[in-house]
Amino acid sequence: MPKASDLKRGMIVEIDGAPHAVKKVESKSPSSRGAATLYKVRFTNLKTGQKLDESLKGDDLLKDADCQRAKVQYSYQDGELYTFMNLEDYSQYSLNRGDLDGQLGYITEGMEGITALLMDGEIIGIELPQAVSMSIADTSPGIKGATATGRTKPATMTTGLEVQVPEYLENGEVIKVNTSNGKFISRA
């Protein structure tokens, strides 16, 4: 049973008997002494698609959703459908673009390490790996001698995701990006 303080984007928990995906987590630390940190969490009901906003204390317990996990690989996109292949039995699962809100920018062709969340044999969502390797499609030219500074510049990945990267990186370089916060980790 995860605590509210352990929640990350993409996790699946059960609320009122229905599976909910964590879409956004914000923490707020009150200024008064002894007050508990509050977490504003936006959930999406995976069966109905409804959004649910909750304010939770850090030690509030949530119930894990009762779903199977299967290792899958991203195969292809067909219109609004994104298809994933199970790496054990080669069965295929499809999700709508809306079901992958906030995760699309990290999905690249042939990507492995994705976990599909299955309930009654149907896919209800995916969990991305902690970090993914991506190629920089467009950024301003690298600056010589910029390695010692902590300044960053925007870079657009091949998937369209925009990430702040150090100034010395150039187009075509492969970097690692954290999927929970969208921040640059290192060169790949």
Secondary structure, DSSP 8 states (H G I E B T S, - for coil): --BGGG--TT-EEEETTEEEEEEEEEEE--SSTT---EEEEEEEETTT--EEEEEEETT-B-EE---EEEEEEEEEEETTEEEEEETTT--EEEEEGGGGTTTGGG--TT---EEEEEETTEEEEEE--SEEEEEEEEE----TTGGGS--EEEEEETTS-EEEEETT--TT-EEEEETTT--EEEE-
